[in-house]
Amino acid sequence: MMNHLQDFILDDEDRRFRAEARAFLVRELEPRASSIENEDSWDSVKAVVRALGEAGYLTLMFRDLYRGWLTKPGLTHATILSEEAAAINYAFETTIGTALSCAYPLHRYATQPVRERYLGDIVGGRSVGAIGVTEPAAGSDISRLQTRITFDEASQEWVVNGLKRYISNAGVADVYIVYGVTDPAAPPGKGLSAVVVPSGTPGLTFPRRYTFMGRRGCVVGEVEMKDVRIPRDHVLGEPGQGTRIMVSMFNFERAILGGSGLGVARAAFKIAQEHAQTREAFGQKLGAKQLVWSTIAEMSWRIDAAELLTYRAAKLYDAGIVGKELAKPAAMAKLVATETAVFCADKAVQILGGDGITKEYGRAEQLYRDARALPIVGGTSDMARYLIASTDLPTLKPTL
């Protein structure tokens, strides 16, 4: 358990929750981490998702659904859960972030029948969701989205056509939230809508699954829609609200990604810390060498800075700060924590030397491979810097 100087933004209830979540994940995730990493086991991922749902952990963001002992469950606790899961296996943790990113718009914007049909199974761990934003020509720049969502008056259905890529849970999800253009005449980045597409819908296919350098066990691929038809009530909110829904989703997702970065960074730091205190070189413990202890010090302060920013953003959200006011602190949390994960993973490998780049001598090489995705997913570090600068330079519009 961390001391209060290390996690002083958190209160006693938050710390108690961390201890509980850590124990749960050690019991449920840790024994399956090897099969997720080495066997690419989706069954192992699904088993832990099911356990999380049954324990009520996937309702942390939704106080009306939560039935646990926390007095004010929220993003702080979802971020703690993310951090503790990522410290054990970051590939698995991505399923938590994806589940919440799918559940959030369903909870907030879906019609009552649609919410009842899909949300309970996702937060109960019985099904998994997916979010479809990225396309071949559109990543952070949502003004380039090509997916078209049109309304068929005769059948009273939405018709979806487009190709999404880099979609977590592509092909294994039970429900997809897809963003696309409903008003082509609107300014770029506007006129977007979000719709709910159940798996098994005719015209919904999955052309490719990607193979990544890290995050083994995380299913990511393409989602193609050709004349996919869904009922009229499967639009989230009102047509044209897609950009607003997406922005609100990204804000809390970035805080959760801050937790992911912290988990990976702390796991890497622990490996480096232990090695520096046990390995001997040139008559001294490795950690007594200036270059090594200086590196350890930098890893330590970077982790503390990342923690402060991450849990500040989470606490702000739980206090009711949303939308544009949350954009800068959420971007800072995501930027610093994910860059810290890459820094710490890299330095852990360097401190371990040859042992750091072999699978036979621990997790350092896995953390190194896994960490590199973090400054890219959920909005790149460049995008985070843009969001920060655009807030700090209100009279200008920085050019991406």
Summary of the structure (lengths in Angstrom):
residues: 400
radius of gyration: 21.3
end to end distance: 41.7
largest distance: 82.3
contacts: 1433
relative contact order: 0.11
helix: 55%
strand: 14%
